[in-house]
Amino acid sequence: MELQLANQLQHHIADLLWEAKDGTEVKEIIHTYGKDAHVVFHMMMAAHFDTHMDTDIACEIIERIKQS
């Protein structure tokens, strides 16, 4: 699944989250970048669940997040 990010900031945040070494770094990124980071984080988690756990809910979650 490929994430459909809205802008360059979200792409930057996704890169930072991908490179984060632990939950503390993830929390710091979300705290620093706010709502955009929160959205990207949840999109990444939904994509992960969809890819690795064969869930059908990921697309629905992503749509809800995009509409927020």
Rosetta blueprint (number, residue, H / E / L):
1 M L
2 E L
3 L L
4 Q L
5 L L
6 A L
7 N L
8 Q H
9 L H
10 Q H
11 H H
12 H H
13 I H
14 A H
15 D H
16 L H
17 L H
18 W H
19 E H
20 A L
21 K L
22 D L
23 G H
24 T H
25 E H
26 V H
27 K H
28 E H
29 I H
30 I H
31 H H
32 T H
33 Y H
34 G L
35 K H
36 D H
37 A H
38 H H
39 V H
40 V H
41 F H
42 H H
43 M H
44 M H
45 M H
46 A H
47 A H
48 H H
49 F H
50 D H
51 T H
52 H H
53 M H
54 D L
55 T L
56 D L
57 I H
58 A H
59 C H
60 E H
61 I H
62 I H
63 E H
64 R H
65 I H
66 K H
67 Q H
68 S L
